[in-house]
Amino acid sequence: MKKIITLDLRKIARSQAKSARVGSGLAEGEVAIATSREDRLLPAEMNWSGNGGALRKSSTLKKNQSGLVSIIVTLIIMLVMSLIVIGFAKLVRRDQRQTLDKQLNAQAFYAAEAGINDARQDIRVALNAGTPIPEKSTCAPNSSPPFDKSNIVDSARNISYTCLLVDPTPESLEYSNIDTSTSTVVPVTLKDTTDHITSITVSWQAKDGNTNFACPGSGVYPALPASSLWGCGIGIMRLDLVPTDGHKTRADYTNTTFSRFLYPLPGSPGVNSVGYVGSQGDFVPVQCSATAVPKYCTLTITGLSTTNLYIRLKSIYIASNATITCTTASGAACEMGGTQILVDSTGKANDVLRRIQVRVPDVISGILPEGALDTSSNICKRYVIVNNSSLSDPDSCGTN
């Protein structure tokens, strides 16, 4: 059977108040004033529980939370310091990688140069022996004699040239120094002798890349001024084309030789194409542009029909770089032999690759003179007149 207990809270409160006054020495009607935090009984700190009709009070003080704050601050500081250390470590690794890349880059470049030098030596040996230079179109080392040297430069450091290509009939000819004092003579022979050249394209620009095309004359070509008065950033290019295929007479060379002075201009009346037939020694205004490729100034000579010819280039006022290409009757780019051999080498050091290309001149193009007679000393002309007794000492030549 359940027992029901009825509590009179008012009586309990009066009983507790009386007990408090007795314990504190206060008479009835007197009020105790709390003088400290511990003396106060806050409503939020009171727990009420019934235990046989008694009400028990417990006072729970707030704990000091400064320890938790210290832990949080410490964790934040540790996190920031960890981020700084990680960032610094990444910077150090990046600097180390950059230093290593520079070293490997230099080693790969030297490895590529080693491939070029090996190919040059093989080419020289073949030319001296009168052996045609074969095309090497595959990267595999030791695949095409005479290009059969080892491609390993330093096996311990994994340095080698991984690809060596040799093209004895490139589609373009590159010249880095068309001088103002001597001519550059270029023999052009088609690889396919059954075809013939229909056009030649010559492109040139100043060696320093100057784009000042405001040359004196502005389309009217007076006598060429002195070098100090030229004031243009690019020089005039003298161009001669001499076909040499078939039997030629003196009259043929006189009538078929193309000789022009290519005059750079920034726009009109400059042209980019001219016919092969025309007056010899004329000025041709050539339109130039800083965005043109492969060089700033380009002229195409059309109307040719030959398999072999000689090209003569000479800069006036300013040394130039030049590119020569040609087109065949089939509309394809010419493959020109007997002039330059294109060597392409790729070097490797660890995981870094470097690729370089060079143009190796063959023996013929390196010995062509500028003129029929070329000497660095005085020339003595001796004449012998037959049946003339008055001629004295025909073998004697003075100092002049």
VENKAQUI-V39913 format. One record per residue. N is the residue number from 0. RES is the residue in one letter. SS is DSSP state (H for helix, E for strand, - for the rest). NEAR is the number of other C-alpha atoms within 12 Angstrom. Layout:
[[N/RES/SS/NEAR] [N/RES/SS/NEAR]]
This chain:
[[0/M/-/3] [1/K/-/4] [2/K/-/6] [3/I/-/8] [4/I/-/11] [5/T/-/12] [6/L/-/15] [7/D/-/13] [8/L/H/15] [9/R/H/10] [10/K/H/15] [11/I/H/18] [12/A/H/17] [13/R/H/14] [14/S/H/17] [15/Q/H/18] [16/A/H/21] [17/K/H/20] [18/S/H/16] [19/A/H/18] [20/R/H/19] [21/V/H/16] [22/G/H/12] [23/S/H/16] [24/G/-/14] [25/L/-/16] [26/A/-/15] [27/E/-/16] [28/G/-/11] [29/E/-/14] [30/V/-/14] [31/A/-/18] [32/I/-/13] [33/A/-/12] [34/T/-/9] [35/S/-/8] [36/R/-/13] [37/E/-/14] [38/D/-/12] [39/R/-/17] [40/L/-/19] [41/L/-/17] [42/P/H/12] [43/A/H/14] [44/E/H/15] [45/M/-/16] [46/N/-/15] [47/W/-/16] [48/S/-/12] [49/G/E/15] [50/N/E/11] [51/G/-/12] [52/G/-/17] [53/A/E/19] [54/L/E/20] [55/R/-/16] [56/K/-/18] [57/S/-/16] [58/S/-/18] [59/T/-/16] [60/L/-/15] [61/K/-/12] [62/K/-/8] [63/N/-/9] [64/Q/-/10] [65/S/H/11] [66/G/H/11] [67/L/H/12] [68/V/H/12] [69/S/H/13] [70/I/H/13] [71/I/H/14] [72/V/H/14] [73/T/H/14] [74/L/H/14] [75/I/H/14] [76/I/H/14] [77/M/H/14] [78/L/H/14] [79/V/H/14] [80/M/H/14] [81/S/H/14] [82/L/H/14] [83/I/H/14] [84/V/H/14] [85/I/H/14] [86/G/H/14] [87/F/H/14] [88/A/H/14] [89/K/H/14] [90/L/H/14] [91/V/H/14] [92/R/H/15] [93/R/H/14] [94/D/H/14] [95/Q/H/14] [96/R/H/16] [97/Q/H/15] [98/T/H/14] [99/L/H/18] [100/D/H/23] [101/K/H/18] [102/Q/H/22] [103/L/H/26] [104/N/H/26] [105/A/H/23] [106/Q/H/31] [107/A/H/36] [108/F/H/31] [109/Y/H/29] [110/A/H/39] [111/A/H/38] [112/E/H/32] [113/A/H/35] [114/G/H/43] [115/I/H/36] [116/N/H/27] [117/D/H/31] [118/A/H/44] [119/R/H/33] [120/Q/H/21] [121/D/H/27] [122/I/H/36] [123/R/H/24] [124/V/H/20] [125/A/H/20] [126/L/H/22] [127/N/H/15] [128/A/-/13] [129/G/-/13] [130/T/-/14] [131/P/-/23] [132/I/-/34] [133/P/-/25] [134/E/-/27] [135/K/E/29] [136/S/-/21] [137/T/-/18] [138/C/-/24] [139/A/-/21] [140/P/-/27] [141/N/-/23] [142/S/-/21] [143/S/E/21] [144/P/-/22] [145/P/-/27] [146/F/E/35] [147/D/-/21] [148/K/-/25] [149/S/-/24] [150/N/-/33] [151/I/E/27] [152/V/E/26] [153/D/E/20] [154/S/-/15] [155/A/-/10] [156/R/-/17] [157/N/-/22] [158/I/E/32] [159/S/E/36] [160/Y/E/43] [161/T/E/36] [162/C/E/37] [163/L/E/43] [164/L/E/37] [165/V/E/36] [166/D/E/35] [167/P/-/35] [168/T/-/34] [169/P/-/34] [170/E/-/29] [171/S/-/31] [172/L/E/39] [173/E/E/31] [174/Y/E/33] [175/S/E/24] [176/N/E/24] [177/I/E/34] [178/D/-/27] [179/T/-/23] [180/S/-/16] [181/T/-/20] [182/S/-/27] [183/T/E/35] [184/V/E/30] [185/V/E/41] [186/P/E/35] [187/V/E/40] [188/T/E/36] [189/L/E/36] [190/K/-/25] [191/D/-/22] [192/T/-/19] [193/T/-/15] [194/D/-/23] [195/H/-/32] [196/I/E/36] [197/T/E/30] [198/S/E/32] [199/I/E/46] [200/T/E/38] [201/V/E/42] [202/S/E/41] [203/W/E/50] [204/Q/E/47] [205/A/E/36] [206/K/-/23] [207/D/-/18] [208/G/-/24] [209/N/-/25] [210/T/-/27] [211/N/-/24] [212/F/-/34] [213/A/-/25] [214/C/-/33] [215/P/-/28] [216/G/-/23] [217/S/-/21] [218/G/-/24] [219/V/-/17] [220/Y/-/21] [221/P/-/14] [222/A/-/11] [223/L/-/21] [224/P/-/17] [225/A/-/13] [226/S/H/17] [227/S/H/10] [228/L/H/14] [229/W/-/22] [230/G/-/21] [231/C/-/29] [232/G/-/31] [233/I/-/41] [234/G/-/44] [235/I/E/42] [236/M/E/41] [237/R/E/39] [238/L/E/41] [239/D/E/34] [240/L/E/37] [241/V/E/31] [242/P/E/34] [243/T/-/23] [244/D/-/23] [245/G/-/13] [246/H/-/10] [247/K/-/15] [248/T/-/14] [249/R/H/11] [250/A/H/10] [251/D/H/16] [252/Y/H/22] [253/T/H/18] [254/N/H/19] [255/T/H/27] [256/T/-/29] [257/F/E/34] [258/S/E/31] [259/R/E/31] [260/F/E/29] [261/L/E/42] [262/Y/E/44] [263/P/E/47] [264/L/E/39] [265/P/-/32] [266/G/-/22] [267/S/-/18] [268/P/-/19] [269/G/-/28] [270/V/E/26] [271/N/-/31] [272/S/E/23] [273/V/E/29] [274/G/E/22] [275/Y/-/30] [276/V/-/21] [277/G/-/19] [278/S/-/18] [279/Q/-/21] [280/G/-/18] [281/D/E/20] [282/F/E/29] [283/V/E/35] [284/P/E/34] [285/V/E/39] [286/Q/E/35] [287/C/E/39] [288/S/-/30] [289/A/-/25] [290/T/-/15] [291/A/-/18] [292/V/-/18] [293/P/-/24] [294/K/-/31] [295/Y/-/37] [296/C/E/45] [297/T/E/39] [298/L/E/43] [299/T/E/30] [300/I/E/35] [301/T/E/26] [302/G/E/24] [303/L/E/29] [304/S/E/28] [305/T/E/33] [306/T/-/33] [307/N/E/35] [308/L/E/35] [309/Y/E/34] [310/I/E/36] [311/R/E/35] [312/L/E/40] [313/K/E/34] [314/S/E/33] [315/I/E/32] [316/Y/-/28] [317/I/-/31] [318/A/-/32] [319/S/E/38] [320/N/E/35] [321/A/E/39] [322/T/E/32] [323/I/E/39] [324/T/E/36] [325/C/E/40] [326/T/E/31] [327/T/E/32] [328/A/-/24] [329/S/-/15] [330/G/-/13] [331/A/-/18] [332/A/E/26] [333/C/-/34] [334/E/-/33] [335/M/E/38] [336/G/E/34] [337/G/-/31] [338/T/-/40] [339/Q/E/35] [340/I/E/39] [341/L/E/37] [342/V/E/40] [343/D/E/36] [344/S/E/41] [345/T/E/35] [346/G/E/38] [347/K/E/38] [348/A/E/33] [349/N/-/25] [350/D/-/19] [351/V/E/28] [352/L/E/29] [353/R/E/32] [354/R/E/30] [355/I/E/27] [356/Q/E/26] [357/V/E/30] [358/R/E/29] [359/V/E/33] [360/P/E/31] [361/D/-/30] [362/V/H/24] [363/I/H/23] [364/S/H/25] [365/G/H/17] [366/I/-/16] [367/L/-/23] [368/P/-/19] [369/E/-/22] [370/G/-/13] [371/A/-/7] [372/L/-/11] [373/D/-/14] [374/T/-/11] [375/S/-/6] [376/S/-/9] [377/N/-/12] [378/I/-/13] [379/C/-/14] [380/K/-/13] [381/R/-/15] [382/Y/-/14] [383/V/-/15] [384/I/-/12] [385/V/-/10] [386/N/-/7] [387/N/-/11] [388/S/-/10] [389/S/-/10] [390/L/-/14] [391/S/-/14] [392/D/-/14] [393/P/-/17] [394/D/-/12] [395/S/-/14] [396/C/-/14] [397/G/-/12] [398/T/-/9] [399/N/-/10]]
